[in-house]
Amino acid sequence: TPWSVEVVVAATGSPSRSIVIATVLASVVLLCGVLITVLLFGGSIVRRLRRLAATAEAIGEGRLDQRTGLAGTDEVGRAAESFDRMADSLVTDISRRRQMETLLVQQALHDPLTGLANRAKLLDRLGDALVRSAGSGGSVALLFCDLDGFKSVNDELGHGAGDDLLMLVADRFRSSVRPSDTVARFGGDEFVVLCSDLRDHDDAIAVAHRLKAAFDTPFQLGGSSVFTSASIGIAVGVGGSAAPDDLLRRADQAMYEAKASGKARHVVYELTPGEEEHSRSERAAEVMGALERSELTLHYQAVVDLDSGRAVGHEAYVRWNHPVRGEVRPQELIDVATSAGLAADIDIW
């Protein structure tokens, strides 16, 4: 042992008693050594186990870059190495799952041939655009485009060339609109362009001219130069006055009118007198309901004397907070109330 005990036996002491004392002292010293060794070794194990537990907790909270960093030939070291390998495998599995989820979302909302938005994504964005337009007062336009003579391309050059043409048209349409606009493929040779925050029909017509200009240059398909065009139907609406499906139906109908009138043209859908009357009646009923449901609010604007800087009066303004459309433009409220004979009712309110 690393310890030595020297027993001094008194001349007058008993030898057997001295041996007992020596044995007890040696046992105490040996026990102390064992306790010290256990404490040192046990403390190391506890620290490593704590590190293993802390890493497990971090990974459980989503911090997937945490590892124990422990190694060794003992049980704790081997357990730590196994845990790190399992954590690496977990990160790989999660990464693959996220990639698969991204791919599934891509496939669910995009056309597989052109990569453009599909019908589901377009309708979702159209709904959002109409909600925003209700608050901003801007217009939303749908341009329904159908390629002219696409069947002849498939018949003469093959379906592979037809697919190539669709991809080239998609690229040109993308470069012809703003980054905030949405270009979608509805299937076959039909494309739809969604534009928001427009002022009026003229802005939508300007977009149609840009889309038609995309066909000025021939398309190169397998060594052949192919000229084609598109018939475009335009429908313009504002949030609260049109539903997504209604706006899409109007644009589709206008497209067929453009194709019937000679192709390579654009037609703007115009509300029929019956539709206009129905729309006007609906808005008038909404204004009457706004009075009954206390949806109107009053705002005051001070009239200030510039010399003194003091407010010498106020102007009162009525505002309509529509439960679905949000803030309605003041001019729209005035126009609807006047045409419906409700201006006096608002004045009284």
CORQUI-V739850 format. One record per residue. N is the residue number from 1. RES is the residue in one small letter. BURIAL is # if it has 16 or more other C-alpha atoms within 10 Angstrom, else .. Layout:
n=N res=RES burial=BURIAL
n=N res=RES burial=BURIAL
This chain:
n=1 res=t burial=.
n=2 res=p burial=.
n=3 res=w burial=.
n=4 res=s burial=.
n=5 res=v burial=.
n=6 res=e burial=.
n=7 res=v burial=.
n=8 res=v burial=.
n=9 res=v burial=.
n=10 res=a burial=.
n=11 res=a burial=.
n=12 res=t burial=.
n=13 res=g burial=.
n=14 res=s burial=.
n=15 res=p burial=.
n=16 res=s burial=.
n=17 res=r burial=.
n=18 res=s burial=.
n=19 res=i burial=.
n=20 res=v burial=.
n=21 res=i burial=.
n=22 res=a burial=.
n=23 res=t burial=.
n=24 res=v burial=.
n=25 res=l burial=.
n=26 res=a burial=#
n=27 res=s burial=.
n=28 res=v burial=.
n=29 res=v burial=#
n=30 res=l burial=.
n=31 res=l burial=.
n=32 res=c burial=.
n=33 res=g burial=.
n=34 res=v burial=.
n=35 res=l burial=.
n=36 res=i burial=.
n=37 res=t burial=.
n=38 res=v burial=.
n=39 res=l burial=.
n=40 res=l burial=.
n=41 res=f burial=.
n=42 res=g burial=.
n=43 res=g burial=.
n=44 res=s burial=.
n=45 res=i burial=.
n=46 res=v burial=.
n=47 res=r burial=.
n=48 res=r burial=#
n=49 res=l burial=#
n=50 res=r burial=.
n=51 res=r burial=#
n=52 res=l burial=#
n=53 res=a burial=.
n=54 res=a burial=.
n=55 res=t burial=#
n=56 res=a burial=#
n=57 res=e burial=.
n=58 res=a burial=.
n=59 res=i burial=#
n=60 res=g burial=.
n=61 res=e burial=.
n=62 res=g burial=.
n=63 res=r burial=.
n=64 res=l burial=#
n=65 res=d burial=.
n=66 res=q burial=#
n=67 res=r burial=#
n=68 res=t burial=#
n=69 res=g burial=.
n=70 res=l burial=#
n=71 res=a burial=.
n=72 res=g burial=.
n=73 res=t burial=.
n=74 res=d burial=.
n=75 res=e burial=.
n=76 res=v burial=#
n=77 res=g burial=#
n=78 res=r burial=.
n=79 res=a burial=#
n=80 res=a burial=#
n=81 res=e burial=#
n=82 res=s burial=.
n=83 res=f burial=#
n=84 res=d burial=#
n=85 res=r burial=.
n=86 res=m burial=.
n=87 res=a burial=#
n=88 res=d burial=.
n=89 res=s burial=.
n=90 res=l burial=.
n=91 res=v burial=.
n=92 res=t burial=.
n=93 res=d burial=.
n=94 res=i burial=.
n=95 res=s burial=.
n=96 res=r burial=.
n=97 res=r burial=.
n=98 res=r burial=.
n=99 res=q burial=.
n=100 res=m burial=.
n=101 res=e burial=.
n=102 res=t burial=.
n=103 res=l burial=.
n=104 res=l burial=.
n=105 res=v burial=.
n=106 res=q burial=.
n=107 res=q burial=.
n=108 res=a burial=.
n=109 res=l burial=#
n=110 res=h burial=#
n=111 res=d burial=#
n=112 res=p burial=.
n=113 res=l burial=.
n=114 res=t burial=#
n=115 res=g burial=#
n=116 res=l burial=#
n=117 res=a burial=#
n=118 res=n burial=#
n=119 res=r burial=#
n=120 res=a burial=.
n=121 res=k burial=#
n=122 res=l burial=#
n=123 res=l burial=#
n=124 res=d burial=.
n=125 res=r burial=#
n=126 res=l burial=#
n=127 res=g burial=#
n=128 res=d burial=.
n=129 res=a burial=#
n=130 res=l burial=#
n=131 res=v burial=#
n=132 res=r burial=#
n=133 res=s burial=#
n=134 res=a burial=#
n=135 res=g burial=#
n=136 res=s burial=#
n=137 res=g burial=#
n=138 res=g burial=#
n=139 res=s burial=#
n=140 res=v burial=#
n=141 res=a burial=#
n=142 res=l burial=#
n=143 res=l burial=#
n=144 res=f burial=#
n=145 res=c burial=#
n=146 res=d burial=#
n=147 res=l burial=#
n=148 res=d burial=#
n=149 res=g burial=.
n=150 res=f burial=#
n=151 res=k burial=.
n=152 res=s burial=.
n=153 res=v burial=#
n=154 res=n burial=.
n=155 res=d burial=.
n=156 res=e burial=.
n=157 res=l burial=.
n=158 res=g burial=.
n=159 res=h burial=.
n=160 res=g burial=.
n=161 res=a burial=#
n=162 res=g burial=#
n=163 res=d burial=#
n=164 res=d burial=#
n=165 res=l burial=#
n=166 res=l burial=#
n=167 res=m burial=#
n=168 res=l burial=#
n=169 res=v burial=#
n=170 res=a burial=#
n=171 res=d burial=#
n=172 res=r burial=#
n=173 res=f burial=#
n=174 res=r burial=#
n=175 res=s burial=.
n=176 res=s burial=#
n=177 res=v burial=#
n=178 res=r burial=.
n=179 res=p burial=.
n=180 res=s burial=.
n=181 res=d burial=.
n=182 res=t burial=#
n=183 res=v burial=#
n=184 res=a burial=#
n=185 res=r burial=#
n=186 res=f burial=#
n=187 res=g burial=.
n=188 res=g burial=.
n=189 res=d burial=#
n=190 res=e burial=#
n=191 res=f burial=#
n=192 res=v burial=#
n=193 res=v burial=#
n=194 res=l burial=#
n=195 res=c burial=#
n=196 res=s burial=#
n=197 res=d burial=#
n=198 res=l burial=#
n=199 res=r burial=.
n=200 res=d burial=.
n=201 res=h burial=#
n=202 res=d burial=.
n=203 res=d burial=.
n=204 res=a burial=#
n=205 res=i burial=#
n=206 res=a burial=.
n=207 res=v burial=#
n=208 res=a burial=#
n=209 res=h burial=.
n=210 res=r burial=.
n=211 res=l burial=#
n=212 res=k burial=#
n=213 res=a burial=.
n=214 res=a burial=#
n=215 res=f burial=#
n=216 res=d burial=.
n=217 res=t burial=.
n=218 res=p burial=.
n=219 res=f burial=#
n=220 res=q burial=.
n=221 res=l burial=#
n=222 res=g burial=.
n=223 res=g burial=.
n=224 res=s burial=.
n=225 res=s burial=.
n=226 res=v burial=.
n=227 res=f burial=.
n=228 res=t burial=#
n=229 res=s burial=#
n=230 res=a burial=#
n=231 res=s burial=#
n=232 res=i burial=#
n=233 res=g burial=#
n=234 res=i burial=#
n=235 res=a burial=#
n=236 res=v burial=#
n=237 res=g burial=#
n=238 res=v burial=#
n=239 res=g burial=#
n=240 res=g burial=#
n=241 res=s burial=.
n=242 res=a burial=#
n=243 res=a burial=.
n=244 res=p burial=#
n=245 res=d burial=.
n=246 res=d burial=.
n=247 res=l burial=#
n=248 res=l burial=#
n=249 res=r burial=#
n=250 res=r burial=#
n=251 res=a burial=#
n=252 res=d burial=#
n=253 res=q burial=#
n=254 res=a burial=#
n=255 res=m burial=#
n=256 res=y burial=#
n=257 res=e burial=#
n=258 res=a burial=#
n=259 res=k burial=#
n=260 res=a burial=.
n=261 res=s burial=.
n=262 res=g burial=.
n=263 res=k burial=#
n=264 res=a burial=#
n=265 res=r burial=#
n=266 res=h burial=#
n=267 res=v burial=#
n=268 res=v burial=#
n=269 res=y burial=#
n=270 res=e burial=.
n=271 res=l burial=.
n=272 res=t burial=.
n=273 res=p burial=.
n=274 res=g burial=.
n=275 res=e burial=.
n=276 res=e burial=.
n=277 res=e burial=.
n=278 res=h burial=.
n=279 res=s burial=.
n=280 res=r burial=#
n=281 res=s burial=.
n=282 res=e burial=.
n=283 res=r burial=#
n=284 res=a burial=#
n=285 res=a burial=.
n=286 res=e burial=.
n=287 res=v burial=#
n=288 res=m burial=#
n=289 res=g burial=.
n=290 res=a burial=#
n=291 res=l burial=.
n=292 res=e burial=.
n=293 res=r burial=.
n=294 res=s burial=.
n=295 res=e burial=.
n=296 res=l burial=#
n=297 res=t burial=.
n=298 res=l burial=.
n=299 res=h burial=.
n=300 res=y burial=.
n=301 res=q burial=.
n=302 res=a burial=.
n=303 res=v burial=.
n=304 res=v burial=.
n=305 res=d burial=.
n=306 res=l burial=.
n=307 res=d burial=.
n=308 res=s burial=.
n=309 res=g burial=.
n=310 res=r burial=.
n=311 res=a burial=.
n=312 res=v burial=.
n=313 res=g burial=.
n=314 res=h burial=.
n=315 res=e burial=.
n=316 res=a burial=.
n=317 res=y burial=.
n=318 res=v burial=.
n=319 res=r burial=#
n=320 res=w burial=#
n=321 res=n burial=#
n=322 res=h burial=#
n=323 res=p burial=.
n=324 res=v burial=.
n=325 res=r burial=#
n=326 res=g burial=#
n=327 res=e burial=#
n=328 res=v burial=#
n=329 res=r burial=#
n=330 res=p burial=.
n=331 res=q burial=.
n=332 res=e burial=.
n=333 res=l burial=#
n=334 res=i burial=.
n=335 res=d burial=.
n=336 res=v burial=#
n=337 res=a burial=#
n=338 res=t burial=.
n=339 res=s burial=.
n=340 res=a burial=#
n=341 res=g burial=.
n=342 res=l burial=#
n=343 res=a burial=#
n=344 res=a burial=.
n=345 res=d burial=.
n=346 res=i burial=#
n=347 res=d burial=.
n=348 res=i burial=.
n=349 res=w burial=.
